[in-house]
Amino acid sequence: MRTLQLAEAKSHFSAVIKDVELGNEIAISYGKKKEMVAVIIPYGKWKKAQKRELGTLEGRGSVTFAEDWYMTAEELCKA
C-alpha cells in the first residue's frame, strides 16, 4: 500500500485515481505527525467487503448452560 501526504494526493488526484483503478490501495496521511486518516481503495473491493454472509458458523459450534444457570434481565442489560 502506497502512502501519500494529503497535499500530494490533492495535487496529483488524477494520478491517484488511475492508480486506484489499477487495483492499488493508497493511504492518506495528514498533519505534522503524518497520521493515517484514510485509505482509498477500488470500488469493487469496497463493494465486496460490504456483503456479509450470515450463518457461516451454523452447525460448527454449540452452547450449553448449566442446569442451575440463571441471569435476570437487569444483569443481562449490564453485561
C-alpha positions as a LaTeX table, in Angstrom:
\begin{tabular}{lrrr}
\hline
Residue & $x$ (\AA) & $y$ (\AA) & $z$ (\AA) \\
\hline
Met1 & 0.00 & 0.00 & 0.00 \\
Arg2 & 1.38 & 3.35 & $-1.02$ \\
Thr3 & 1.17 & 6.29 & 1.40 \\
Leu4 & 0.76 & 9.90 & 0.33 \\
Gln5 & 0.51 & 13.11 & 2.29 \\
Leu6 & $-2.82$ & 14.88 & 1.82 \\
Ala7 & $-1.28$ & 17.80 & $-0.10$ \\
Glu8 & 0.44 & 15.43 & $-2.53$ \\
Ala9 & $-2.75$ & 13.42 & $-3.03$ \\
Lys10 & $-4.69$ & 16.63 & $-3.75$ \\
Ser11 & $-2.16$ & 17.92 & $-6.26$ \\
His12 & $-1.92$ & 14.58 & $-8.10$ \\
Phe13 & $-5.52$ & 13.42 & $-7.63$ \\
Ser14 & $-5.98$ & 12.20 & $-11.20$ \\
Ala15 & $-2.86$ & 10.05 & $-10.95$ \\
Val16 & $-4.05$ & 8.70 & $-7.58$ \\
Ile17 & $-7.40$ & 7.71 & $-9.12$ \\
Lys18 & $-5.67$ & 6.00 & $-12.06$ \\
Asp19 & $-3.52$ & 4.06 & $-9.58$ \\
Val20 & $-6.63$ & 3.00 & $-7.64$ \\
Glu21 & $-8.31$ & 1.94 & $-10.90$ \\
Leu22 & $-5.39$ & $-0.46$ & $-11.40$ \\
Gly23 & $-6.34$ & $-2.13$ & $-8.10$ \\
Asn24 & $-3.88$ & $-0.42$ & $-5.76$ \\
Glu25 & $-4.75$ & 0.95 & $-2.33$ \\
Ile26 & $-3.49$ & 4.38 & $-1.26$ \\
Ala27 & $-3.22$ & 5.54 & 2.34 \\
Ile28 & $-3.57$ & 9.26 & 3.04 \\
Ser29 & $-1.60$ & 10.83 & 5.89 \\
Tyr30 & $-2.16$ & 14.26 & 7.39 \\
Gly31 & $-0.52$ & 16.70 & 9.76 \\
Lys32 & 2.93 & 17.08 & 11.27 \\
Lys33 & 2.79 & 13.57 & 12.73 \\
Lys34 & 1.74 & 12.17 & 9.35 \\
Glu35 & $-1.08$ & 10.18 & 10.93 \\
Met36 & $-3.06$ & 7.90 & 8.61 \\
Val37 & $-6.54$ & 9.36 & 8.16 \\
Ala38 & $-7.95$ & 7.49 & 5.16 \\
Val39 & $-7.44$ & 4.74 & 2.63 \\
Ile40 & $-8.60$ & 4.95 & $-0.97$ \\
Ile41 & $-9.48$ & 1.52 & $-2.33$ \\
Pro42 & $-11.05$ & 0.33 & $-5.58$ \\
Tyr43 & $-14.86$ & 0.48 & $-5.53$ \\
Gly44 & $-15.19$ & $-3.22$ & $-6.39$ \\
Lys45 & $-13.12$ & $-4.18$ & $-3.36$ \\
Trp46 & $-15.19$ & $-1.93$ & $-1.09$ \\
Lys47 & $-18.47$ & $-3.25$ & $-2.50$ \\
Lys48 & $-17.34$ & $-6.83$ & $-1.99$ \\
Ala49 & $-16.43$ & $-6.07$ & 1.64 \\
Gln50 & $-19.93$ & $-4.69$ & 2.29 \\
Lys51 & $-21.60$ & $-8.04$ & 1.73 \\
Arg52 & $-21.85$ & $-10.17$ & 4.84 \\
Glu53 & $-22.91$ & $-13.78$ & 4.75 \\
Leu54 & $-24.99$ & $-14.72$ & 7.76 \\
Gly55 & $-24.90$ & $-18.12$ & 9.37 \\
Thr56 & $-21.37$ & $-19.09$ & 8.33 \\
Leu57 & $-20.78$ & $-20.80$ & 11.69 \\
Glu58 & $-24.08$ & $-22.67$ & 11.70 \\
Gly59 & $-23.57$ & $-26.26$ & 12.79 \\
Arg60 & $-19.92$ & $-25.68$ & 13.73 \\
Gly61 & $-20.33$ & $-24.89$ & 17.41 \\
Ser62 & $-22.68$ & $-25.26$ & 20.31 \\
Val63 & $-23.52$ & $-23.60$ & 23.60 \\
Thr64 & $-24.59$ & $-25.37$ & 26.76 \\
Phe65 & $-25.66$ & $-23.86$ & 30.05 \\
Ala66 & $-25.52$ & $-25.48$ & 33.46 \\
Glu67 & $-28.85$ & $-26.58$ & 34.91 \\
Asp68 & $-28.58$ & $-24.01$ & 37.72 \\
Trp69 & $-27.57$ & $-21.10$ & 35.47 \\
Tyr70 & $-29.77$ & $-18.04$ & 35.81 \\
Met71 & $-29.48$ & $-14.38$ & 34.81 \\
Thr72 & $-32.00$ & $-11.67$ & 35.44 \\
Ala73 & $-32.95$ & $-9.18$ & 32.74 \\
Glu74 & $-31.22$ & $-6.47$ & 34.80 \\
Glu75 & $-27.96$ & $-8.45$ & 34.87 \\
Leu76 & $-28.21$ & $-9.07$ & 31.13 \\
Cys77 & $-28.57$ & $-5.34$ & 30.46 \\
Lys78 & $-25.44$ & $-4.57$ & 32.49 \\
Ala79 & $-23.30$ & $-7.07$ & 30.58 \\
\hline
\end{tabular}
